[in-house]
């Protein structure tokens, strides 16, 4: 079985191919250079096979490996990859290929969008989070000490090749982290999808192939529809940030890599659900359903797992530098009902603090 989802962006449009096996999903071919970027966890598993597949399709492959983890989303790593591109004689006909999770995709996309003012970019995501979220939509970037994704460009790939078989080697913690973004789509866009996730959560936890194919495809469809309406996040695309305002602050304050992105976002979603109850009339039972589903997916939904140094004062400071903040005031995506959210919501300082402190 295989599925194809099209991201309709006119001349910048592209297909997302979803199947089992790299040969079943990788369609790009060419005669130029390919800078294959992976990390120290993924390259030993899939680097050789991917390089061989690219070579078979006519590419001259230069490989670059970055350390696994969020710390590689840095300007230092960008410079390192530029040097790899130059030593590999990458020109404007070349392609940067991201083989890995969200860190590798974000980093490689930024390099592709800026090297020689832009070369082709191919995404081969190997984590659930990257498959359903970060590989689709053209957001690229790196972190600064002051915050996450503060330097970046919108730069669309030419193709997203999703080989579901790579999920078999993903550690449980990384896999569950990706389920946070899956749940998000049900909250922000599709209540029926949320219902389906509740009914099939055990199959998802067990990585059932049929359930995974259906869920990944539906998430990509939703992401593609949102991006097609608003490519550069000037409007409705902002709904994809549900749970991310606090989530990014938690990642910043706790130290990038201490909590995985999906874990921090899950706590942020529980917080956003509480804010939604207080500010937008989101009913309490729906709020509890969101929290129960996240928990059933093996994700944290409370403050208990946070280090004692992650105080409200430090989180509030971090939210002030979030790229979505306006005049240092954070804005939120909040739910009115399951499947329907609003964005650019202002919340009073009192409610922000009380909602956080009311979390278990």
Buried (B, 14 or more C-beta within 10 A) or exposed (E): EBBEBEBEBEEBEBBBBBBBEBEBBBEBEBEBBBBBBBBEBBBEBBBEEBBEBBEEBEBBBBBBBBEBBBBBBBEEBBEBBBEBBEEBEBEEEBBBBBBBBBBBBBBBBBBBBBBBEEBBBBBBBBBBBBBBBBBBBBBBBBBBEEBBBBBBBBBBBBBBBBBBBBBEEBEEEBBBBBBBBBBBBBBBBBBEBBBBBBEBBEBBBEBBBEBBBBBBBBBBBBBBBBBBEBBEBEEBBBBBBBBBBBBBBBBBBBEBBBBBBBBBBBBBBBBBBBBBBBBBEBBEEBBEBBBEBBBBBBBBBBBEEBEEEBEEEBBBBBBBBBBBBEEEEBBBBBBBBBBBBBBEBEBEEEEBBEBBEEBE
